[in-house]
């Protein structure tokens, strides 16, 4: 029996897109081999391979988002909204998407299961329903708010982020109770929620990110969506606090920041020791030409595809505990983990100057990444959806 699935998202699946888009595209690839999948998206699906695999696609023109040019503007907007918040910021930000998608649901085909992507769309769940509904939380909003409260300055901002944390945690409890199934991307994220979420981890394309010899040049790479707050905060902190310490010992050290839609705070990092590469077709060549990949995130939950991609490409990885969360990186074996500027700088200098350590980290990182092949993860996910559809 072929089950019929409705997949609802405000983030168009795209195998060449950002982390969440890549995850959706790869899981859809697996699911369409076993189920008839109908895609309902706020936005436009650019990936033709996705469009060809699914049974139908309904694109809804997305209203343009207000342009937020700086990290502090973004934080200020979130803080302002938090003053009168009944829902977490991600839910408030997706109001237009939910209204449009709810209207489109009236014409959706009859299906055996409905899959929703991201916390921001969670209220789309109807009060009365005949089929199971599942939601994927690619991040845990309450945990991000908690981290923001830790790194922010000023008592007022800290209080507001603590309030956001409480609001998000309460909403997440509702989601777990209301949905038939909740998917998370790591055991760490699952442990932050009540109930019994199903873990379907992020993965990596082991063919696209094939290993190559570690270069000798002192090149550092950071990859990611450059309008995403945890990435913006992390790379800004790295360039301002860590890189100067590295260059005191390795003056030729250079950073390539690679990703989509860099906000002004990221573009402003460009200089003699930093290049910003915007909207590239693929990050693979930049990984191949780098000596070390950094994951200096201080905010966020979930798992970072950028870390798995670096590991698969055979590049030594240096990251924070937050940046490498959700995947069993072993400090000193498969990666170097450092949470303050001094220790991260020392770790990077070690990789830049010690070939034996760099090559050992590269080899162990590749071995770890091989445990997160999208093919196996996709099968696990499609098994869970088929079981849910059969209930």
Secondary structure as UniProt FT lines:
FT   STRAND          3..9
FT   TURN            15..16
FT   HELIX           19..31
FT   TURN            32..34
FT   STRAND          35..43
FT   HELIX           48..53
FT   STRAND          56..60
FT   HELIX           71..82
FT   TURN            83..84
FT   HELIX           89..93
FT   HELIX           95..105
FT   TURN            106..107
FT   STRAND          113..117
FT   HELIX           119..124
FT   STRAND          132..137
FT   HELIX           141..151
FT   HELIX           155..178
FT   STRAND          181..184
FT   HELIX           187..191
FT   STRAND          198..199
FT   TURN            206..209
FT   STRAND          219..223
FT   TURN            226..227
FT   HELIX           229..237
FT   HELIX           238..242
FT   HELIX           243..249
FT   TURN            251..252
FT   STRAND          254..259
FT   HELIX           264..267
FT   TURN            268..269
FT   TURN            272..273
FT   STRAND          274..278
FT   HELIX           284..288
FT   STRAND          292..295
FT   HELIX           305..312
FT   TURN            313..314
FT   STRAND          316..319
FT   TURN            321..326
FT   TURN            332..334
FT   STRAND          335..337
FT   HELIX           341..353
FT   HELIX           355..369
FT   HELIX           370..372
FT   HELIX           374..389
//
